[in-house]
Amino acid sequence: MMFYAKYKKTNNICLAVSLRAREKKREKRAKRERERRERERRERERERERERERRRERERERGEREREKRERERERERERELWRDRASGV
């Protein structure tokens, strides 16, 4: 038995087997815990990336709205100038 060497201080093979089984369960639990933490970390990272993307989208839309607003304001100003010129010319 390979694992018996690790527990050779015990003269009882059954105890060695049960200690090894307990150790394997502990290792399995630790592995599951590591994987869970890693999954949660990846999920948080994805959520942060989605939030960054939403923020970029909102900024872009706000920039477009402001640009359209300035364009409309320029158009109105041109029309006012045109009406002023017509009024003063007549």
Backbone bond lengths (Angstrom), bond angles and torsions (degrees), N, CA, C in turn:
res aa  C-N    CA-C-N  psi(-1)  N-CA   C-N-CA  omega(-1)  CA-C   N-CA-C  phi
1 M - - - 1.457 - - 1.526 109.03 -
2 M 1.326 115.71 124.04 1.460 120.87 -176.21 1.528 111.40 -67.32
3 F 1.320 115.85 -49.49 1.465 118.64 -173.81 1.517 112.46 -71.28
4 Y 1.333 117.59 -16.02 1.460 119.77 -178.46 1.518 110.72 -60.87
5 A 1.332 117.09 -32.67 1.461 120.82 -178.80 1.525 110.85 -60.14
6 K 1.321 116.23 -34.98 1.461 119.96 -178.90 1.528 111.07 -67.22
7 Y 1.315 115.82 -32.23 1.466 120.88 -176.69 1.521 111.42 -110.78
8 K 1.317 119.17 28.37 1.462 120.27 -173.02 1.516 112.98 -68.65
9 K 1.339 117.75 -10.29 1.464 118.87 174.97 1.525 109.82 -64.55
10 T 1.349 114.78 -27.51 1.464 117.80 177.02 1.523 107.62 -89.15
11 N 1.295 115.76 135.84 1.464 119.77 177.98 1.519 110.74 -86.23
12 N 1.333 115.63 -4.82 1.451 120.31 -174.85 1.531 109.41 -99.95
13 I 1.328 117.20 113.68 1.466 121.07 -178.95 1.524 110.90 -65.32
14 C 1.342 117.23 -34.44 1.464 120.32 178.77 1.526 110.49 -62.49
15 L 1.329 115.79 -41.28 1.461 120.07 178.64 1.529 109.54 -64.78
16 A 1.322 116.76 -41.50 1.462 120.48 178.75 1.525 110.46 -60.73
17 V 1.333 115.85 -43.45 1.463 120.28 179.76 1.520 110.18 -63.61
18 S 1.340 117.51 -45.01 1.463 119.61 -177.87 1.529 111.04 -68.07
19 L 1.341 117.32 -35.96 1.466 119.65 176.77 1.528 110.23 -64.03
20 R 1.333 115.54 -42.03 1.470 119.95 179.37 1.526 110.21 -64.27
21 A 1.330 116.42 -41.73 1.466 120.06 179.36 1.525 109.97 -61.98
22 R 1.331 116.03 -43.00 1.457 120.48 178.67 1.536 110.50 -61.32
23 E 1.334 115.11 -41.93 1.466 120.02 -179.99 1.533 110.66 -63.84
24 K 1.341 116.09 -42.23 1.465 119.61 179.33 1.525 110.63 -62.63
25 K 1.336 116.81 -41.24 1.466 120.16 178.42 1.520 110.56 -62.28
26 R 1.334 115.77 -42.12 1.460 120.47 178.93 1.537 110.19 -61.74
27 E 1.346 115.94 -43.61 1.468 120.22 178.68 1.523 111.03 -62.31
28 K 1.329 116.37 -42.22 1.458 120.88 179.97 1.524 110.68 -63.34
29 R 1.331 115.66 -44.23 1.464 120.96 179.30 1.532 109.95 -61.89
30 A 1.330 116.52 -43.29 1.469 120.76 179.46 1.529 110.23 -62.80
31 K 1.332 116.24 -40.31 1.466 119.92 179.64 1.527 110.22 -64.73
32 R 1.342 117.15 -45.12 1.469 120.38 177.75 1.520 110.82 -58.97
33 E 1.327 115.90 -42.60 1.468 121.02 -179.70 1.531 110.59 -62.91
34 R 1.335 116.87 -44.63 1.477 120.31 177.75 1.521 110.69 -60.32
35 E 1.335 116.26 -45.15 1.466 120.20 -179.68 1.521 111.01 -63.36
36 R 1.339 116.51 -40.40 1.465 120.15 179.04 1.529 110.34 -62.51
37 R 1.345 115.77 -46.53 1.473 119.26 178.98 1.524 111.14 -60.55
38 E 1.328 116.30 -40.68 1.468 120.70 179.54 1.531 110.56 -64.32
39 R 1.344 116.36 -43.59 1.470 120.22 177.84 1.516 110.45 -59.99
40 E 1.342 116.09 -46.43 1.468 119.86 -179.94 1.517 110.95 -62.05
41 R 1.326 117.57 -40.40 1.467 121.26 179.10 1.532 110.37 -62.92
42 R 1.343 116.15 -44.75 1.472 119.25 178.72 1.523 110.72 -62.80
43 E 1.340 116.70 -40.45 1.468 120.32 179.70 1.528 110.31 -63.36
44 R 1.340 116.94 -43.69 1.475 119.63 177.86 1.522 110.50 -61.10
45 E 1.330 116.05 -40.74 1.475 120.08 179.69 1.528 110.39 -63.66
46 R 1.338 116.67 -43.52 1.472 119.86 177.69 1.520 110.47 -61.46
47 E 1.332 116.30 -42.34 1.472 120.04 -179.76 1.529 110.21 -63.07
48 R 1.341 117.04 -42.53 1.477 119.84 177.60 1.523 110.55 -61.05
49 E 1.334 116.37 -40.93 1.469 120.04 -179.72 1.529 110.35 -65.09
50 R 1.346 116.09 -42.40 1.473 118.80 178.01 1.519 110.39 -62.06
51 E 1.335 117.25 -41.01 1.471 121.24 179.63 1.530 110.02 -63.77
52 R 1.341 116.75 -42.94 1.475 119.85 177.64 1.521 110.20 -59.56
53 E 1.343 115.78 -43.19 1.463 120.53 -179.36 1.530 110.22 -63.11
54 R 1.340 117.28 -43.63 1.471 120.19 178.44 1.523 110.41 -61.81
55 R 1.345 116.33 -42.01 1.465 120.07 179.85 1.528 110.33 -62.11
56 R 1.350 116.19 -44.97 1.473 119.77 178.49 1.519 110.45 -59.26
57 E 1.337 116.20 -43.12 1.465 121.12 -179.29 1.530 110.10 -61.96
58 R 1.338 116.40 -45.24 1.473 119.41 179.44 1.520 111.05 -62.07
59 E 1.338 116.42 -42.82 1.474 120.09 178.77 1.524 110.39 -61.06
60 R 1.313 116.55 -43.88 1.463 120.75 -179.16 1.527 110.27 -62.73
61 E 1.348 116.17 -45.53 1.466 119.62 179.51 1.519 111.03 -62.76
62 R 1.335 116.20 -40.78 1.459 119.27 179.69 1.527 109.79 -63.42
63 G 1.320 117.47 -42.11 1.466 121.67 177.28 1.517 111.36 -59.91
64 E 1.341 116.07 -42.82 1.468 119.66 179.04 1.519 110.69 -63.71
65 R 1.331 117.08 -44.14 1.471 119.88 179.91 1.520 111.03 -61.69
66 E 1.336 115.89 -43.28 1.467 118.96 179.58 1.520 110.69 -64.09
67 R 1.324 117.44 -40.27 1.467 120.75 179.15 1.531 109.99 -63.51
68 E 1.342 116.76 -43.86 1.464 120.07 178.50 1.522 110.64 -63.13
69 K 1.326 116.14 -39.71 1.463 120.45 179.23 1.532 110.28 -62.18
70 R 1.348 116.66 -45.56 1.474 120.04 178.41 1.522 110.52 -61.98
71 E 1.336 116.12 -40.21 1.468 120.61 179.59 1.532 110.37 -62.29
72 R 1.335 117.05 -44.79 1.473 120.26 178.40 1.523 110.62 -62.80
73 E 1.338 115.77 -40.25 1.466 119.93 179.42 1.536 110.03 -63.17
74 R 1.333 117.74 -42.53 1.472 120.84 177.64 1.521 110.62 -61.48
75 E 1.333 115.65 -42.13 1.467 120.37 179.67 1.532 110.16 -61.61
76 R 1.333 116.19 -45.68 1.473 119.72 178.18 1.521 110.79 -60.55
77 E 1.327 116.37 -41.58 1.469 120.84 179.99 1.529 110.22 -63.17
78 R 1.336 117.62 -41.24 1.471 120.80 177.19 1.522 110.59 -60.89
79 E 1.338 115.40 -43.67 1.467 118.43 179.92 1.520 111.11 -64.44
80 R 1.334 117.71 -40.75 1.471 120.85 177.37 1.527 110.49 -59.93
81 E 1.350 115.20 -45.24 1.470 119.75 178.23 1.527 110.07 -59.19
82 L 1.318 115.52 -44.80 1.463 120.60 -179.83 1.523 110.49 -59.64
83 W 1.337 117.05 -46.50 1.467 120.38 179.87 1.527 111.00 -65.68
84 R 1.325 116.77 -37.98 1.466 120.26 177.88 1.528 110.60 -62.97
85 D 1.335 115.15 -44.85 1.471 119.64 178.96 1.524 110.66 -61.53
86 R 1.329 116.10 -43.68 1.473 119.64 179.63 1.523 110.87 -64.08
87 A 1.345 115.32 -43.05 1.472 119.41 -178.23 1.531 110.31 -65.19
88 S 1.318 117.66 -41.39 1.466 120.04 -178.15 1.532 110.57 -75.10
89 G 1.318 117.61 -28.94 1.463 121.52 -178.26 1.514 113.21 -76.59
90 V 1.317 118.26 -24.63 1.472 120.71 -175.55 1.467 112.62 -87.15
